[in-house]
């Protein structure tokens, strides 16, 4: 049976790097909002605004109607990173980020984990978190950090729920990755982060994708409920 990958946030720099590394024989359900996706014979583009409940529900129904149940699910989607003081965060902004990052993923797992368990073929789920959940987060990152902790709680709960079904559910928590995800912050902050890093550089997608691939492979069949830091020695 061919593996069916569902990649949420596939148009991100990290998502594009992962798409290049996935097996050609696999079925790839690649989600993006507005950004383009590569043209590949085995890639099925799926457009949706994950902050919209209606669009998420329509995306789920589209997958159910037109594709096999995904047995390998990767959550990379998150609103652009930004530093925001607590007093400047509106309820609407908080709800938007929760809907896009946490609620959408919850609904995906709710839709696809029960049928995946029923198939008794095993599966993999990987969510991208942040080293902020392993160490002291920087100032003015309360919304971003809150969402990542919420995802960590969801993933650990799902790992407990599905451990008897041979479905491995794990997280990755990298330090700063130099991608377009950082476009909204001052470039000097990115530069200082690199200068203060033990390796004198920030991470790149090439540092992250190998562990993503491992967690999606049979090599991780005896690993579940983990949050793995990828920080180059910045924190562990």
Number of C-alpha atoms within 10 A of each C-alpha: 5 10 16 19 24 24 26 27 23 29 24 21 18 24 24 17 16 21 22 12 12 14 12 13 11 14 20 25 21 23 28 21 15 10 11 13 19 14 9 12 10 13 17 17 18 18 16 19 17 29 20 15 16 12 15 22 16 13 19 16 13 12 17 14 10 8 14 14 19 23 23 23 24 25 24 21 25 23 15 13 15 16 15 14 12 12 7 9 12 10 8 9 12 15 14 17 20 23 21 20 24 23 21 24 23 15 14 18 17 12 17 17 22 12 13 21 17 10 13 11 12 17 25 24 25 24 24 22 27 26 23 21 17 17 12 9 14 10 10 15 16 17 20 24 18 16 20 24 17 15 23 25 12 17 24 17 13 22 22 14 11 18 15 11 18 18 26 27 30 26 25 21 21 25 23 21 22 18 13 12 17 16 13 11 13 11 11 9 11 17 14 13 15 18 13 12 18 13 13 13 18 22 20 16 16 12 16 20 18 13 14 18 16 12 23 24 13 13 10 15 17 10 15 24 17 16 22 18 22 20 22 17 11 15 16 11
